[in-house]
Amino acid sequence: MIYIDFLANDLSIIIRKSPTGPMLRLSAYAQGVSYVGDDGTNLTLDGKDIKLDEPTREPVTCKRL
């Protein structure tokens, strides 16, 4: 499970892997494109599909609730 908080501008999000886990901020340069973090993490939203790519792990795909 991935927790995603959308920030007011819709160009930045905060992701966590648990409700109280460490936070990582990702940003996009425009709406409708991938969110990217300073560490190389990449999150793509496509309808209800979410794809999370992290530099040190295999990509994870899940569905929005």
N, C-alpha and C positions, 0 to 999 in steps of 0.2 A: 504494500500500500504506500502511496505517495501523497503527502498532504501539500496542497498548493494554496497559497494566499495571493490573490491578485491585488496589486497595489492600485491606488487611485488613478494613475495615468494609463493603466492597461498595457504599458510597455515594460513593466517590471513585475516580477513575481518572487515570492519566497517559497522554497520547497523544503520539506522535512520528510524523513522516512518513518518517523514516529511522532505522536502528538507533542512530545517534549524534547525531541531530538534536536541536534544542531541545525541551524538554519543556513541556507545558502541562497543568496540573491542572484537571480538571472535577469537579464535584460534583452529586449528586442529593439531594433532600430525603427521598426514600423509594425503596425498590427497585421497579424496573419503570417508572420514569419517565426522562425525558431527563437527561443529564448536561450541565451548563452551566458555562462558564468566565467569569471576570471580564471577558474581552474580548468576550463575546457569542457565543463559539463554542458550538455545541450538538451533542451526539452522542446519537443514538437507537439502541438495540439492540432488534431485533425478531426473535427466533429467531436465525437465521444472518445476517440482514440488518443492515447498519450504515449509518446515514445521518449524514454530517458536514456541518453547516452552519457556515460561517465568514462573518463580517460582510463581508469584502472579496472573497469568491470565490463561484463557483457551487457549489451543493450537490453532494456526492459520495456515491454509494451503492456499497457493496461487500459482499462476503460474508465471514463468519468462516471461518477454516480450522480 
